[in-house]
């Protein structure tokens, strides 16, 4: 099994946004979704964007430090 940073994708009610992705990034997201599915139905690239951004923001130490209240 491939160790990926994302776990299972929650099936939450979506909010529609529009974003343009470079073709290479779309291919990478498609491959990631295929690997994340472990042989099942591949996860569509649009479903990966939110969890990836959430993970990025949650693990960005500089962002967390900048958000801390100044005392």
C-alpha positions in Angstrom: 0.0 0.0 0.0 1.3 3.5 -0.9 1.6 5.9 2.1 -0.2 9.0 1.1 -0.6 12.2 3.2 -4.4 12.2 2.7 -6.7 9.7 4.3 -10.3 8.9 3.2 -12.2 11.8 1.7 -15.3 12.9 3.6 -18.5 13.1 1.5 -19.6 16.6 2.6 -22.0 18.8 0.9 -20.0 20.6 -1.8 -19.7 24.3 -2.4 -19.2 25.2 -6.0 -16.1 27.1 -7.0 -14.3 27.5 -10.3 -10.6 27.1 -10.6 -8.2 26.6 -13.6 -5.5 24.0 -13.1 -2.4 23.4 -15.2 -2.8 20.2 -17.2 0.2 18.6 -15.4 -1.3 19.3 -12.0 -4.7 17.8 -13.1 -2.8 14.7 -14.3 -1.1 14.5 -10.9 -4.4 14.9 -9.0 -6.0 12.2 -11.2 -3.1 9.8 -10.4 -3.3 10.7 -6.7 -7.0 10.0 -6.7 -6.4 6.6 -8.4 -3.8 5.7 -5.8 -5.9 6.9 -2.9 -8.8 4.6 -4.0 -6.6 1.5 -3.6 -8.2 -0.3 -6.6 -11.7 1.0 -6.0 -13.4 3.9 -7.7 -10.8 6.7 -8.2 -11.4 9.9 -6.3 -12.1 12.8 -8.7 -9.5 15.6 -8.7 -12.1 18.2 -7.5 -12.7 16.1 -4.3 -9.0 16.2 -3.5 -8.5 19.9 -3.6 -10.2 20.8 -0.2 -8.6 18.0 1.9 -5.2 18.9 0.4 -5.7 22.6 1.2 -6.9 21.8 4.7 -3.9 19.6 5.3 -1.6 22.2 3.9 -3.0 25.0 6.1 -3.1 22.8 9.2 0.5 21.8 8.9 2.0 25.2 7.9 3.9 26.2 11.0 4.5 29.8 9.7 0.8 30.3 9.2 0.0 28.9 12.7 2.6 31.1 14.3 1.3 34.2 12.5 -2.3 33.5 13.6 -1.3 33.2 17.3 -2.6 36.2 19.3 0.2 38.7 20.2 0.6 39.1 23.9 
